[in-house]
Amino acid sequence: MMRMLKIRSQHHFSNMLASAIFSAAIGILYFSYDPSPADADPNDMAIVATKPVPIPVIAYKPTELSQPKPGDKANSATSQTPQQNGTLTGRMALLMNMLLLEKGCRYLETVPDYTATFSKQEYVGGSLTENQVINFKCRHKPFSVYMKWVVGDKGQELLYVDGQNEEKMLVKMGGLKGRLMPTLKLDPHGSLAMQESRYPITKAGIKALAETIIDFRKKDLDENLNTECVMLPNQKFDGKDCYCFIAHFANAKESPSYRKSVIYIDHKTCLPIFVRGFGWPEDGLASASAEELDEKTLIESYSFTDINLKSELATTEFSDKNTDYRFRR
């Protein structure tokens, strides 16, 4: 009798243990599983399924930039190599880069809003982030941005509207964190917001990117910096005909942040659709090849694809009350 009771007790305990393990497994599965919810963007799967846009391979190699002598204003930025096969170099290339982007900005002023697929990779917090792919919506007046990550922090959403939400940006985390944490309300220029990006959300979008580059080109031209720049015609990015501008900077004193920049500008719209910036190398890369040097010094990479400049977005696309978004959950 005692033996039977002992067997039944052990059997009961085993059943309880199995039940507990099963319940725990179901709980873990519930919190970690990330199916396409009812509020999912129908474009998410399409974007994830598409192959990344290949990074263009550029055959151009810079010359050795000579250091300007004291009082000597003649340098590579002021030199004008004759045009060959549509290629511009020196000051003419810098000027053309600026003029095309200014034309693109004027065009964007006629566009109230647009959507795009935004890809970015940045050096922040001492390391280079993985590539992120984002559904991007932008309205120019009032300046408004909605972003939803489909690669990287999948499911994360961000909303910023100038003049609303106490000038804060709303962030809803993706995955398990999004289920457990409420919507965050962050200062766009605060330390928490800037942990994830080189630029504040107020500088997001194609127009802000173009304006930032224009400011750099004006500095190159106005201060007569020792910058080598070349414009390569007949280039392509994402199937679009582009001008490609490659700038190399002489030293960190003249250009503290950038050693090199690569900019692709769409022929049709004059908008920057692919931009990469490279920093100065650390010790130990003196003998590195040009390709290895670029790989080790990449500090930012941005691209805009699937651009729709006739999106005619409704006001609700930039509202935290939009039922397709998760800011209220």
N, C-alpha and C positions, 0 to 999 in steps of 0.2 A: 504493500500500500504506500509506504513512504517512498519507495523507489518510483512508483507511478506519479506521485505528487511532484517529485523532484524533476521527472522528465517533462511533466506538464508545465512546471514553472520555467524550466529552461526553454521550452518551446514558446511559451508566452513572451519571455524576455527577448528571444530571437525575433519574434514577430514585431515587438515594440521597436527593437533596434532597426530592423529593416524598414519599418514604417517611418521612423525618424530620419533615416538616411534618404529614403525616397522623398520625404517632404522637403528636406534640405536641398536635395538635387533640383526639385521643382522650383524652389525659391530662387536658387542660383540661376537656373535657366530663365526664369521670368525676368529677373533684373538685368541679366547680361544679354539676353536675346534681343536683337534690334531689327524687328520686321519692319516693312513699310507700313507705317500707321496711317490712319484715316486722313491725317493732316499732312501727309508727305507730298512734296512737290512732284508732280508726274514726270518732270524732266530729269529728276535725280538719276534714275536708272539709265536713261539714255546717255547722260553725260559720263557716268561711271563706265558704261560699256564702250564708249568711244576710245580710240587710242589717243595718247597724249600727242599734241602737236610737236613734231620733231624740231629740235633746236637747230637752227641753220648752221652750216659749216662754212666758215669764211676763210678764204685762202690768203687774204691780205695780211702782210707782215709790216710792222712799223720800222722806220729807220731809227738810228740812234739819235735821240734828241740831244742837241748840244746845249750846255748850260749858258744862259745869257751872261755876258760880261757886264760889270757895273757901268751903267749909263748907256748900254747898248740896247736899243729898242727893236733891233732886227732879229727876229727869231722865226721858228717854224710856223707860228700862227699868222705872221704877217707875210710870209713868203707865198707866192702864188705859182705853183707848178702848172704848166700849160695843161689844158683840158685834153684828155685822151679817152676816146670811146665813151664820152659822157661822164667820165670820172672827174670830180672836183677835189682839190686838196687845199690845205692851208686855210687862210682866212676866208676864201670864197666858200669852202665847205662849211665852216662854222656859221657864216652868214646865211647860207642856204638852209642849213639845219634850223636856224632860228626863224627865218621867214616862212618856211613851210609849216612849222608848228603854230606860228601866229595865225596863219591862214586857217589851220585846223580849229583853233580856238574860236575864231570868228564864225566858222561854220557851226560849231557846237552851240553858240549863242542863239542860233535859230532852232535848236532842237530842245524841246522842253524836258524830255526824259528819254531813257534808253535802257535796254537790258543787254547783258553780255555774260559770257563765261569768263571769269577772272581766275587766272592761275598765278600763284606767287610762291616765292621761296626767299627767305631773308635770314641774314645773320643777326640774331638777337640773343642776348643772354649768354654770349660766349660760344655759340654754336650755330651751325646752319640748319634751319628747319627742313623738314621733309616738304616736298611739293604739296601745295594745297590747291584744290579746285573748288570754286565758289560760284553759286548762282548769284548774280549781281544785278541789282536794280538801282537806278540813280535818277533823281529829279533835280533840276538845277535851281528852281525857285519855288518855295524855299528849299535850300539845299537839303536833300534827303537821300539816305542810303539804306537799302535792305540787303543783307547778305545771308546766304545759307550754304554751309559747307557740305559738299558731297564727296570730297576726298580730303583726308586729313582729319580734323575734328568733326567727323561726319554727324550731321544733324544739328550742329551748332547754328544758332541764328543771332543776327545782330541788326539792330534798328537804330538809326539816328536821324532826327528831324530837327533842323535848325529852329530854335525858338520854342521847342516843346520838351516835355519831360525834364524841366529844370536844366536844359542844355546838357543833359546826360545821355549816354547811349545805353540802350537796353540790350542785354546779352542773356540768351537762354542756352545753357550748355547742352551738348549732345550726349547721347548714350545714357549710361547709368547716372552720371552726374546731373543730367537734365531732369531725370525722374525724381532725384532726391533733393535737388537744390532749387530754390525759387529763382525767378528772373533777377539778374543782377542789374543794378543801376550805377554806371561808372562814369567818372569824369573822363572825357576823351583824352585829356592830356595828363591824367594821373598815372601813378607808377603801376597800378594793376593793369590798366588798359595798355600801357606801353611795354609791358612785359612780353607781349605777343606780336608786336609790330614795330617797324622802324619809323612809321609815320602815324599820326593820329587819324581817326576816321574822318575828321574835317578836311583831310587832304586826300581822300579816296576818290577814285574815278579817273577817267581818261583826261578830262580837262585839267585837273590838278596835276596829273603827271606831266602833261604838256607844259603847263606853266612853270613847273619846277625845272624842267630842262631848259626852257627859255631863259630863266634867271641865270643858269650856269653859263649858257652861251653868251649872254650879255656881259657877264663877268669876264669870260675869256676875251671878248672883243674889246671891252672898255679898258681893261687893265693890261691888254696886250700880252697876255700870258703865253708862256712857252709851251703851247699846246699843238700837237700834231693831229689834224683831223682829215679824214678822207670821206667822200661821198661816193658810194658804189651804186650805179644805176642797175636796173633790170634784175633786182633781187626778188625773192618770193618768201612770204611767210603765211602759213595757213591757206595756201592757194591764191593769195592776193599779191598783185604786183606792188613792189615796195622800193623805196629808196633806203639804202642802209648807210648809216653814219657811224664811223668808228673813230673815237677820240682817244689819244694817249697823252697823258699828262707828264710833265717833265720830272716833278719831284713832289714830295709830300708837303713842302712848304707852300707851294703854289696851289696844290689841290690836296688838302688834308685827308679827305674821305676817299677819293677815287684815283686809281692808277689808270683805269681804262673804262670806257663806256661803249656799248653797242646799242644802236637805236634803229628800229625798223619803222618807217613811216608809210602808211598806205597811200599809194598814188592817187586814189580817187577822193579820199576824204581828208588827206593830210593829217591824219591822226596817228599818234604813236601806238602801235599794237604789240610791239615786243621790245622790251628794254632790259638790259643787263648792266650791272655795275660791278666793278672789281676793285678791291682794295690793294693796299701795299703789302708786299710779302714779308713774312717774318724771316729771321735768320735761318739759313739752311736751304733756301730755295734759289741760291745764286746760279746754280748749274741746271735748274729745271727747264724743261722745254716750254714753249709758249702755251701748249695745250695743258700741261701739268700745272703751270703757273696760274692759268685761268681757273682750273678746277680747284686749286687750293686757296684762291683769293676771292671767289665769288661772294659778294655780300648782299646782292639783291637781284631778283629776276622776276619780271612782271610780264604777263601777256593778256590780251583781250581777244577772244574769239567769239564766234556766233553773235556778233554785235547787231542789234536791232535798233536802229535810230528812229523807227516809226512805231514804237511800241504803244503809244497813247495810254499810259498807265493811269488807272483810277486812283483817286485820293486814298482809298482803302489799302492800296499796295504799300503805303507807308504809315499804316496805323497799327498800334499794338492790339487793337480790338479785332483785327482781321482774323476770322475763324480758321483760315488756312495756316496761321502762325501759332506758336505755342507760348507766347509771352504771358498769357493770362492763365496758364495751367501750372 
